[in-house]
Amino acid sequence: MRITKFPFSFVKLSVLRLLSSVVLLWALLIGTAQAHEIVPAIVDMTRVDDRLVFEMEANLESFVAGIDLSTVSDTDEAPRAATYDELRALEPVVMESRFRAFWPNMVDAMTLMADGEPLRVQLDTVEIGPVGNIEAVRPSSIQFSAPLPAGAETVTFGWAQEYGALVLRQMDVPEPYDGYLDQGALSDPINLAGGNQASGWETFVDYIPVGFDHIVPKGLDHILFVLGLFFLAARLRPLILQVSLFTVAHTITLALAALGYTRSIEDAFLNTFNFEFITAVEVLIALSIVYVAVENIFFSRISPWRPIVIFVFGLLHGLGFASVLAEFGLPDSSFVPALIGFNVGVEVGQLFVIAVMFLCVWQALRIDRGANEVNQGFAVYAVLLIIALALMALEPAALVTILENPVWLFAGPLAAVFILCIASIQFRDRLDAYRQFVAIPASIAIAFVGAYWVYERIFL
C-alpha cells in the first residue's frame, strides 16, 4: 500500500492560517458585550417665576454606582459593573433612597451659574421606573431647581466629565437654546429670555461629531459590517459601490424614523410579536454582519445579488442609527441640519474605519500584487505588531478616554490583522495570498462575532 505524505510546508501553512484566524476571532470576541450602551442624559431647563427648574431623564444607577461614563461606551466594561447591575434590580423606593443619599455628590459635580455667580441647587423630586429587564436602561427622572437672583439675564450649566454627555434644552422661550454637552463641557451663557437658538449651520456642525462618535468608537457592530464590505475586495470600485448603496439606504430609514414615519410599524410589530422592534432590528443587524462576512469567504468579487442585499441591510442599519437619535432627539427648530450633520458624521466614521484598515493591510496588498518590498513589509508589520501589543499591555489612560473603551478592544484585532499580513507576505508565492491569509480569516472572525451577537441579542 502506498502512503502519501503531506509536505511539511503545507502543514505549516495550514496551521499558521488556523492560528491566525483563531487569534483574530479571540481578539474580536473578547469585547462583544453591548447590553448597557451609554446614552446621554436629557435636561429640560425652564424658568418658573424667580426659580430655574430642571427636569432630567437619565440613567441614575450609573451615577450612584460611580461609573465614569466618559471612559466607557458600555456599562458592562466598567470596573463597577456589578454594583450597577445590583442597583438596577432594586425596587423603586429603595433606589430612590439610594439616589437621594448620593445627591450631594452630584451637586458638587455640577456647575450652575447666573451671570457668572454660582447658584444653590436643591433636589425636588425623584421618580424611579419599575424593575424590569436589567439588560435595558430603567426609565428614571429627577427635578432639581435653584433660585435666580433679581435681574439675572444669563445662565450657564454643565457637570463633571465622569457623568457623561448631556442634552440641555431650554423650554418656553422664543428661539430656545439646545445644546449637546460632552466631556465635561459647559454651556455657553444662555439668555434667560431666549434668543440663543443655534443657526442651521451651527447645528449641522455640532451634530457631525455625534454621528462620528456613534461609529468610532461606540458602533462596534457597524464597524464590523463596514469591515465586512472592505474585506470582499480591497479595490476602489467595488468598495465605493457597496458603501454608496449602504449610505443611501441607511440615510432613507434614518430620515423616515427621525421624522416619526416608522412609529406605526414599531407599534404593530410589538403588538404582533410581543418583541421590541429595536431589538429585532439589532438582531437583523447582527445577521447582516454574518451574511456579508460569509459571502466574503465564498466569493472573491461582488455577486449579482450582493448590491440588493447590502441596500436592504443599509435600511436596517438606518433604523439602528435612528434609535440613537431617539435617545436624545433632534432640535425641532433645526431638525434638518441636525439630521444631515449626524448622517455626515456617520459617513465620516465609516470612511475613517475603511481608511484605517486600508492603511493596515496596504503593504500586504502591494506585495500580493507584485511589489518587491518583502523585507520592508516584514519590518513594517513587525513594528506595528509591537506597537499594538505594547498598547494592549500598557492601556494608556489618555487613549482609554479617547476610545471610551479598553485599548485592547481595538489594539487586539489590529495586532491579529498584522499577524495575518505577515502570513500573507510569508506565503506570497501562493495564488491570492492576501485573500487566503487576510481577507478570509478576517471574514471568518467577523462572521463568528456576528453570530454571537445574534445569540446574545435574542437569548441573553
C-alpha positions as CSV (number, residue, x, y, z in Angstrom):
1,M,0.0,0.0,0.0
2,R,1.3,3.4,-0.9
3,I,1.2,6.1,1.7
4,T,1.0,9.7,0.6
5,K,2.8,12.2,2.8
6,F,1.8,15.8,3.1
7,P,4.6,18.2,2.6
8,F,5.8,19.9,5.8
9,S,5.3,23.3,4.2
10,F,1.6,22.6,3.6
11,V,1.1,21.5,7.2
12,K,2.9,24.6,8.5
13,L,0.9,26.8,6.1
14,S,-2.5,25.3,7.3
15,V,-1.5,25.6,11.0
16,L,-0.5,29.2,10.5
17,R,-3.7,30.1,8.8
18,L,-5.7,28.4,11.5
19,L,-3.8,30.1,14.3
20,S,-4.1,33.5,12.8
21,S,-7.8,33.1,12.3
22,V,-8.2,31.9,16.0
23,V,-6.1,34.9,17.2
24,L,-8.3,37.4,15.3
25,L,-11.5,35.7,16.4
26,W,-10.4,35.8,20.0
27,A,-9.4,39.5,19.7
28,L,-12.8,40.4,18.3
29,L,-14.9,38.2,20.7
30,I,-13.4,39.5,24.0
31,G,-15.2,42.8,23.7
32,T,-18.5,42.0,22.2
33,A,-21.0,42.6,25.0
34,Q,-23.2,45.7,24.4
35,A,-26.1,45.2,26.8
36,H,-25.8,48.5,28.5
37,E,-24.8,51.1,26.0
38,I,-24.3,54.6,27.4
39,V,-26.8,57.2,26.4
40,P,-26.8,60.9,27.2
41,A,-28.9,62.5,29.9
42,I,-31.8,64.8,28.8
43,V,-32.1,68.0,30.7
44,D,-35.0,70.4,30.1
45,M,-34.5,73.9,31.7
46,T,-37.4,76.2,32.4
47,R,-37.7,79.5,34.2
48,V,-40.7,79.5,36.6
49,D,-41.1,82.9,38.2
50,D,-37.9,83.5,40.2
51,R,-36.6,79.9,40.0
52,L,-34.8,77.9,37.4
53,V,-36.3,74.4,37.2
54,F,-34.5,71.4,35.6
55,E,-36.3,68.2,34.5
56,M,-33.8,65.4,33.8
57,E,-34.2,61.9,32.4
58,A,-31.0,59.9,33.0
59,N,-29.6,56.5,33.9
60,L,-29.4,57.3,37.6
61,E,-27.9,53.9,38.5
62,S,-24.8,54.7,36.6
63,F,-24.3,57.8,38.7
64,V,-24.8,56.1,42.0
65,A,-22.6,53.2,41.0
66,G,-19.7,55.6,40.4
67,I,-19.2,54.6,36.7
68,D,-17.0,57.1,34.8
69,L,-19.3,57.4,31.7
70,S,-16.6,59.3,29.8
71,T,-14.3,56.3,29.6
72,V,-16.7,53.5,28.6
73,S,-19.3,53.0,25.9
74,D,-21.0,50.1,27.7
75,T,-21.5,49.7,31.4
76,D,-20.6,46.1,31.3
77,E,-17.0,47.3,30.7
78,A,-16.9,49.4,33.8
79,P,-15.0,48.3,36.9
80,R,-18.2,48.8,39.0
81,A,-20.5,47.0,36.6
82,A,-21.6,44.5,39.3
83,T,-22.7,47.4,41.6
84,Y,-24.5,49.0,38.7
85,D,-26.5,45.8,38.0
86,E,-27.4,45.4,41.7
87,L,-28.8,48.9,41.7
88,R,-30.9,48.2,38.6
89,A,-32.5,45.3,40.4
90,L,-33.6,47.4,43.4
91,E,-37.2,48.3,44.0
92,P,-38.0,51.9,43.0
93,V,-38.5,53.1,46.6
94,V,-35.1,51.7,47.6
95,M,-33.3,53.1,44.6
96,E,-34.9,56.5,45.3
97,S,-33.4,56.4,48.8
98,R,-30.0,55.5,47.4
99,F,-30.1,58.3,44.9
100,R,-31.2,60.9,47.5
101,A,-28.2,59.8,49.6
102,F,-26.0,60.2,46.6
103,W,-27.4,63.6,45.5
104,P,-24.9,65.8,47.4
105,N,-22.0,64.2,45.4
106,M,-23.8,65.0,42.2
107,V,-24.5,68.6,43.2
108,D,-20.8,69.1,43.9
109,A,-20.1,67.9,40.3
110,M,-22.5,70.4,38.8
111,T,-21.8,73.9,37.6
112,L,-24.8,76.2,37.6
113,M,-24.3,80.0,37.4
114,A,-26.4,83.0,36.7
115,D,-24.4,86.0,35.3
116,G,-21.3,84.2,36.4
117,E,-22.4,83.7,40.0
118,P,-22.9,80.1,41.4
119,L,-26.5,79.1,42.3
120,R,-27.6,76.9,45.1
121,V,-29.2,73.7,43.7
122,Q,-31.8,71.6,45.5
123,L,-33.4,68.3,44.7
124,D,-37.2,68.5,44.3
125,T,-38.5,65.1,43.1
126,V,-37.1,61.7,42.1
127,E,-39.1,59.2,40.0
128,I,-37.6,55.7,39.5
129,G,-39.1,53.3,37.0
130,P,-40.3,49.8,37.9
131,V,-37.8,46.9,38.0
132,G,-37.8,45.3,34.5
133,N,-35.3,43.8,32.3
134,I,-32.0,44.8,33.9
135,E,-30.3,44.5,30.5
136,A,-32.2,47.6,29.5
137,V,-31.9,51.2,30.8
138,R,-34.5,51.8,33.5
139,P,-36.5,55.0,32.9
140,S,-35.9,57.4,35.7
141,S,-36.2,61.2,36.1
142,I,-35.5,63.9,38.7
143,Q,-36.4,67.5,39.1
144,F,-34.0,70.0,40.7
145,S,-34.1,73.8,40.9
146,A,-32.3,76.9,42.0
147,P,-33.4,80.4,43.0
148,L,-32.5,83.1,40.5
149,P,-31.0,86.4,41.8
150,A,-33.0,89.5,40.9
151,G,-32.2,90.9,37.4
152,A,-30.4,87.7,36.3
153,E,-30.0,87.6,32.5
154,T,-27.9,84.6,31.6
155,V,-27.3,81.1,33.0
156,T,-24.5,78.6,32.4
157,F,-24.9,74.8,33.1
158,G,-22.8,71.7,33.0
159,W,-21.3,68.9,35.0
160,A,-18.2,66.8,35.5
161,Q,-16.9,64.7,32.7
162,E,-17.5,61.4,34.5
163,Y,-21.3,61.9,34.3
164,G,-21.1,61.6,30.5
165,A,-22.8,63.6,27.8
166,L,-26.0,65.6,28.3
167,V,-28.5,67.3,26.1
168,L,-29.6,70.6,27.5
169,R,-32.8,72.1,26.2
170,Q,-34.3,75.5,27.1
171,M,-38.1,75.5,27.3
172,D,-40.9,78.0,27.0
173,V,-38.9,80.9,25.4
174,P,-38.6,82.1,21.8
175,E,-35.6,80.8,19.9
176,P,-34.5,78.5,22.8
177,Y,-31.0,77.1,23.4
178,D,-30.5,73.4,22.5
179,G,-27.0,72.0,23.1
180,Y,-25.1,68.7,23.2
181,L,-22.5,68.9,26.0
182,D,-19.8,66.2,26.2
183,Q,-16.6,65.6,28.1
184,G,-17.5,67.9,30.9
185,A,-18.2,70.9,28.6
186,L,-20.1,73.9,30.0
187,S,-22.9,75.5,28.0
188,D,-22.3,79.0,26.6
189,P,-24.1,81.7,28.7
190,I,-27.8,81.2,27.9
191,N,-30.1,84.2,27.7
192,L,-33.0,83.5,30.1
193,A,-35.3,85.4,27.7
194,G,-34.4,83.2,24.8
195,G,-32.6,84.0,21.6
196,N,-29.7,81.6,21.9
197,Q,-31.0,79.2,19.3
198,A,-28.2,77.8,17.1
199,S,-28.2,78.6,13.4
200,G,-28.7,75.8,11.0
201,W,-25.0,75.8,10.1
202,E,-24.0,75.7,13.8
203,T,-26.4,72.8,14.4
204,F,-25.1,70.9,11.4
205,V,-21.5,71.3,12.6
206,D,-22.4,70.3,16.2
207,Y,-24.1,67.0,15.2
208,I,-21.2,65.8,13.0
209,P,-19.1,64.6,15.9
210,V,-22.3,63.0,17.4
211,G,-22.7,60.8,14.3
212,F,-18.9,60.1,14.1
213,D,-18.9,59.0,17.8
214,H,-21.7,56.6,17.1
215,I,-19.4,54.8,14.7
216,V,-16.0,55.3,16.2
217,P,-15.6,54.2,18.9
218,K,-19.1,53.2,20.0
219,G,-20.6,51.4,17.0
220,L,-18.8,48.1,17.1
221,D,-21.5,46.3,15.1
222,H,-21.5,49.0,12.4
223,I,-17.6,48.9,12.3
224,L,-17.7,45.1,11.7
225,F,-20.3,45.5,8.9
226,V,-18.2,48.1,7.1
227,L,-15.1,45.9,7.5
228,G,-17.1,43.1,6.0
229,L,-17.7,45.2,3.0
230,F,-14.0,46.1,2.9
231,F,-12.7,42.5,3.0
232,L,-14.7,41.4,0.0
233,A,-12.2,43.1,-2.2
234,A,-9.9,45.9,-1.2
235,R,-10.3,47.7,-4.5
236,L,-11.8,51.1,-5.0
237,R,-14.6,50.4,-7.4
238,P,-16.4,47.5,-5.6
239,L,-15.8,49.3,-2.3
240,I,-17.3,52.6,-3.5
241,L,-20.3,50.7,-4.9
242,Q,-21.0,48.9,-1.7
243,V,-20.5,51.8,0.6
244,S,-22.6,54.1,-1.6
245,L,-25.6,51.7,-1.6
246,F,-25.2,51.3,2.2
247,T,-25.1,55.0,2.7
248,V,-28.2,55.8,0.5
249,A,-30.2,53.1,2.2
250,H,-29.5,54.0,5.8
251,T,-30.0,57.7,5.1
252,I,-33.5,56.9,3.9
253,T,-34.6,54.9,7.0
254,L,-32.7,57.3,9.4
255,A,-34.7,60.2,8.0
256,L,-38.0,58.3,8.0
257,A,-37.5,57.1,11.6
258,A,-36.4,60.5,12.8
259,L,-39.5,62.1,11.3
260,G,-41.7,59.5,13.0
261,Y,-42.9,57.7,10.0
262,T,-41.8,54.3,11.3
263,R,-43.7,54.6,14.6
264,S,-46.8,52.7,13.4
265,I,-44.6,49.9,12.2
266,E,-42.9,49.7,15.5
267,D,-46.2,49.6,17.4
268,A,-47.6,46.9,15.1
269,F,-44.5,44.8,15.4
270,L,-44.7,44.9,19.2
271,N,-48.4,44.1,19.3
272,T,-48.0,41.2,16.8
273,F,-44.8,39.5,18.1
274,N,-44.6,40.9,21.7
275,F,-41.0,41.8,20.8
276,E,-39.4,45.2,20.9
277,F,-38.9,46.5,17.3
278,I,-35.5,47.9,18.0
279,T,-34.4,44.6,19.5
280,A,-35.4,42.9,16.3
281,V,-33.5,45.4,14.3
282,E,-30.4,44.8,16.4
283,V,-30.7,41.1,15.7
284,L,-31.1,41.6,12.0
285,I,-28.1,44.0,12.0
286,A,-26.0,41.2,13.6
287,L,-27.3,38.8,10.9
288,S,-26.3,41.3,8.2
289,I,-22.7,41.1,9.6
290,V,-22.8,37.3,9.4
291,Y,-24.1,37.4,5.8
292,V,-21.5,39.8,4.3
293,A,-18.7,38.0,6.1
294,V,-19.8,34.5,5.0
295,E,-20.2,35.7,1.4
296,N,-16.7,37.1,1.5
297,I,-15.4,33.6,2.2
298,F,-17.1,32.0,-0.9
299,F,-16.9,34.9,-3.4
300,S,-13.9,37.0,-4.4
301,R,-15.9,39.7,-6.1
302,I,-19.4,41.2,-5.9
303,S,-22.2,38.7,-6.6
304,P,-25.2,39.8,-8.7
305,W,-27.4,39.9,-5.6
306,R,-25.0,41.5,-3.2
307,P,-25.8,45.1,-4.0
308,I,-29.5,44.4,-3.4
309,V,-28.8,42.7,-0.1
310,I,-26.5,45.5,1.1
311,F,-29.2,48.1,0.3
312,V,-31.7,46.1,2.4
313,F,-29.2,45.8,5.2
314,G,-28.5,49.5,4.9
315,L,-32.2,50.2,5.6
316,L,-31.8,48.1,8.8
317,H,-28.7,50.0,9.9
318,G,-30.5,53.3,9.4
319,L,-33.1,52.2,11.9
320,G,-30.3,51.3,14.3
321,F,-28.9,54.8,13.9
322,A,-32.3,56.3,14.5
323,S,-32.6,54.5,17.8
324,V,-29.6,56.5,18.9
325,L,-31.1,59.8,17.9
326,A,-34.3,58.8,19.7
327,E,-32.4,58.7,23.0
328,F,-31.9,62.4,22.9
329,G,-33.9,63.7,20.0
330,L,-33.2,66.4,17.5
331,P,-33.9,70.2,17.9
332,D,-37.3,70.9,16.4
333,S,-36.2,74.3,15.0
334,S,-33.1,72.8,13.3
335,F,-34.2,69.3,12.6
336,V,-33.0,69.0,9.1
337,P,-29.4,70.5,9.7
338,A,-29.1,68.2,12.8
339,L,-30.2,65.1,10.9
340,I,-27.8,65.9,8.0
341,G,-25.0,66.7,10.4
342,F,-25.5,63.4,12.2
343,N,-25.6,61.5,9.0
344,V,-22.4,63.2,7.7
345,G,-20.7,62.2,11.0
346,V,-21.8,58.6,10.4
347,E,-20.3,58.6,6.9
348,V,-17.1,60.2,8.1
349,G,-16.8,57.5,10.7
350,Q,-17.4,54.7,8.2
351,L,-14.8,56.2,5.8
352,F,-12.4,56.5,8.8
353,V,-12.8,52.8,9.6
354,I,-12.1,51.9,5.9
355,A,-9.1,54.2,5.7
356,V,-7.5,52.8,8.9
357,M,-7.9,49.2,7.7
358,F,-6.6,50.0,4.3
359,L,-3.5,51.5,5.8
360,C,-3.1,48.4,7.9
361,V,-3.2,46.0,5.0
362,W,-1.8,48.2,2.3
363,Q,1.8,46.8,2.4
364,A,0.5,43.2,2.3
365,L,-1.8,44.2,-0.7
366,R,1.1,45.7,-2.6
367,I,3.3,42.7,-2.1
368,D,0.4,40.4,-3.1
369,R,0.0,42.4,-6.3
370,G,3.7,42.1,-7.2
371,A,5.6,44.8,-5.4
372,N,9.1,43.7,-4.5
373,E,9.0,45.1,-0.9
374,V,9.2,41.8,1.1
375,N,11.7,42.9,3.7
376,Q,10.1,46.3,4.0
377,G,6.8,44.6,4.6
378,F,8.1,42.3,7.3
379,A,9.7,45.3,9.0
380,V,6.6,47.4,8.8
381,Y,4.3,44.8,10.3
382,A,6.8,43.8,13.0
383,V,6.9,47.4,14.2
384,L,3.1,47.8,14.0
385,L,2.6,44.5,15.9
386,I,5.0,45.6,18.6
387,I,3.2,48.9,19.0
388,A,-0.2,47.2,19.1
389,L,0.9,44.7,21.8
390,A,2.5,47.5,23.8
391,L,-0.7,49.5,23.7
392,M,-2.6,46.4,24.9
393,A,-0.2,45.9,27.8
394,L,0.1,49.5,28.9
395,E,-3.5,50.6,28.4
396,P,-2.6,54.4,28.3
397,A,-5.2,56.3,30.2
398,A,-5.4,59.1,27.6
399,L,-6.2,56.6,24.9
400,V,-8.8,54.8,27.0
401,T,-10.6,58.2,27.4
402,I,-10.5,58.9,23.7
403,L,-11.7,55.4,22.7
404,E,-14.2,55.2,25.5
405,N,-13.3,51.5,25.7
406,P,-10.3,49.4,26.9
407,V,-7.5,49.9,24.4
408,W,-7.2,46.1,23.8
409,L,-10.7,46.1,22.2
410,F,-9.2,47.9,19.2
411,A,-5.4,47.1,19.5
412,G,-6.1,43.3,19.8
413,P,-7.9,42.9,16.5
414,L,-5.3,45.2,14.8
415,A,-2.5,43.0,16.2
416,A,-4.2,40.0,14.8
417,V,-4.5,41.7,11.4
418,F,-0.8,42.5,11.4
419,I,-0.1,38.8,12.1
420,L,-2.3,37.8,9.1
421,C,-0.5,40.3,6.9
422,I,2.9,38.8,7.9
423,A,1.5,35.4,6.9
424,S,0.3,36.8,3.6
425,I,3.8,38.1,2.9
426,Q,5.5,34.9,4.0
427,F,3.4,32.8,1.6
428,R,3.3,35.5,-1.1
429,D,4.0,33.0,-3.9
430,R,0.6,31.3,-3.4
431,L,-2.2,32.5,-5.6
432,D,-4.3,35.2,-3.9
433,A,-2.2,35.1,-0.7
434,Y,-3.8,38.3,0.7
435,R,-7.3,36.8,0.2
436,Q,-6.3,33.5,1.7
437,F,-4.4,34.8,4.7
438,V,-6.0,38.1,5.5
439,A,-9.5,38.6,3.9
440,I,-10.9,35.1,4.5
441,P,-9.6,34.6,8.1
442,A,-10.8,38.2,9.0
443,S,-14.2,37.4,7.4
444,I,-14.5,34.1,9.4
445,A,-13.8,36.0,12.6
446,I,-16.3,38.7,11.7
447,A,-18.9,36.1,10.9
448,F,-18.4,34.3,14.3
449,V,-18.7,37.6,16.2
450,G,-21.9,38.5,14.3
451,A,-23.3,35.0,15.1
452,Y,-22.5,35.5,18.7
453,W,-24.3,38.9,18.7
454,V,-27.4,37.2,17.2
455,Y,-27.4,34.7,20.0
456,E,-26.7,37.4,22.6
457,R,-29.5,39.7,21.4
458,I,-32.1,37.0,21.3
459,F,-31.3,34.9,24.4
460,L,-29.1,37.0,26.8
